[in-house]
């Protein structure tokens, strides 16, 4: 697709041709479209809905497409990837503004996150899929709302596919990006980024290399106070990120192509600020003593380090089929900052290694086409926990943390999967098509023998000498997933669809197994009395049935995409109140809602728009009555509105983002909030200059994760103020970008 730009600034679309309807509506803000009409062959192609590329207008489901220009626009405000997605995808919950995307659901359920079609999800659900890539390296983001059977486990709420930038032109090209920002609270309040890419090649081979360095200082709330460090999942204060990426593609023959992507991503925190818990942790009983102090030192602070390698092979003439083969390898280390456990502090570290392979064959018979293939992966986890010196920790109120002992955190796990899938499409007429498919997946979980974390802690602290281990073992799962959908073109400007699809979720086995009750003996040995083990308690999987109806419309200068949905399951996955271990209950759960977005061009340069997601999550109680799910797990409704101006030299966008209040039937409550962002850019003789203001009106609020963290942790680990993770106050960002 051609992109009409002038020195790096994209022109807005004028009146969109009917054949470009799918992109106009699904494109969230498709500023890269040219004003002239496009042919049907120019319809945007995505891979998020199928094993092979597919036009949005052919997909009987809700697809959101965030193009490069919109990503750059949001990044000028200094937003993280999670917050960019929250601002652009109606059915994705607001972000945490920290390292975690826990609870940032898609249509009220978990999402499968991919980079170039390769999953970032793991059996150990640490929820750092958005702490994975800098926006500078993203070409576009494709989102399919609702459960999907195409990709199997983990996609009960939908699929988010992050597509990286590749070399697309012959010759040598480059891109430079510089940015700096601050809320001007003090000298520690800063944010700086420098990024560079070089790409080039010819019709035979091409490649791109890039490097991004991002350094952030302290973050301050709407009152000008430094934000309390997130000791639960990790924040991005005083954080340094390095994102190195290389990609290449070679045409082996006229019909065969081989491509590769390699990435090293390292995001590490080194904060001089920590939570002071009072002398000998007295603040746990007297919350007034809690404060954020300088002088924090720790042998371990939170971070994410990831190595990733993806290989893709395409043969467009393989036994009268198209053959697509994708192999990937991912190795990552995720560490956490010290967390208070009563009389001591500790921090965990978890290593994941994933190898995956996917092969798909596509055969086109005219009105009928068929895609089928196999995929599989092996996902292994090892973890540990560092206990910090209790004496030093108590004397410094938790500010100084020297390693004292290292123990196991969770049992080692290996999850292996192999699946076969088939997907068919039949065009009944030129305007009406039916699609359906089936996936059969086999999953094997292997759990190592393990001494519970509490027993290991007692041994490390000298309170016991030895302990029985909890037996591991192996469990198998066989699941069949079905999908069926239909889409009808009323005319070139209006589409309607209906869709049914099944998804599958398997709770985190590392947080399910390995918990036990011990009886201390006179000789210091801990005898196992009871446990959650593989032989006695098999972890159950959860199948989700998702139904939706929707439409895409172009009415003059107005474009709309909207869908109503409901997803049903007979299991509820949650966490134990005392130790946050995973629990799976036999209880019906339903999520239903409506998501929509509209854009209207008042003039050829002035656009107004809005989006919204109304959602409700319910489950059955012991009396078989539907009750609202706890706010710790349920999604809150949200809405956005914007006003944008775009011409050949200047662009500006003013956007509000609102999360609404949420209550449950257990006296739980999440307080909603509204933030407003302003982004502008202007073309210079060389490159473009951007200016953004995040949280324009300096709203003081606690993030949704900060509110949930209080519900999860404060009853057992400390006063609510320890977990009151607030949103960032007004912040100014200045950036310069040039593409050459």
Buried (B, 14 or more C-beta within 10 A) or exposed (E): EEEBBEBBBBBBBBEBBBBBBBBBBBBBBBBBBBEEEBEEEBBBBBBBBBBBEBBBBBBBBBBBBBBBBBBBBBBBBBBBBBBBBBBBBBBBBBBBBBBBBBBBBBBBBBBBBBBBBBBBBBBBBBBBBBBBBBBBBBBBBBBBBBBBBBBBBBBBBBBBBBBBBBBEEEEEBBBBBBBBBBBEBEEBBBBBBBBBBBBBBEEEBBBBBBBBBBBBBBBBBBEBEBBBBBBBBBBBBBBBBBBBBBBBBBBEEEEBBBBBBBBBBBBBBEBBBBBBBBEEBEBBEEBEBBEBBEEBBBBBBBBBBBBBBBBBBBBBEBEEBBBBBBBBBBBBBBBBBBBBBEEBBBBBBBBBBBBBBBBBBBBEEEEEBBBBBEBBBBBBBBBBBBBBBBEBBBEBBBBBBBEBBBBBBBBBBBBBBBBBBBBBBBBEEEEEBBBBBBBBBBBBBBBBBBBBBBBBBBBBBEEBEEBBBBBBBEBEBEBEBEBBBBBBBEEBBBBBBBBBBBBBBBBBBBBBBBBBBBEBEEEBBBEBEEBBBBEEBBBBBBBBBBBBEBBBBBEEBEBBBBBBBBBBBBBBBBBEEEEBBBBBEEBBBBBBBBBBBBBBBEEBBBBEBBBBBBBBBBBBEEEEEBBBBBBBBBBBBBBBBBBBBBBEEBBBBBBBBBBBEBEBBBEBEBEBBBBBBBBBBBBBEEBBBBBBBBBBEBBBBBBBBBBBBBBBBBEEBBBBBBBBBBBBBBBBBBBBBBBE
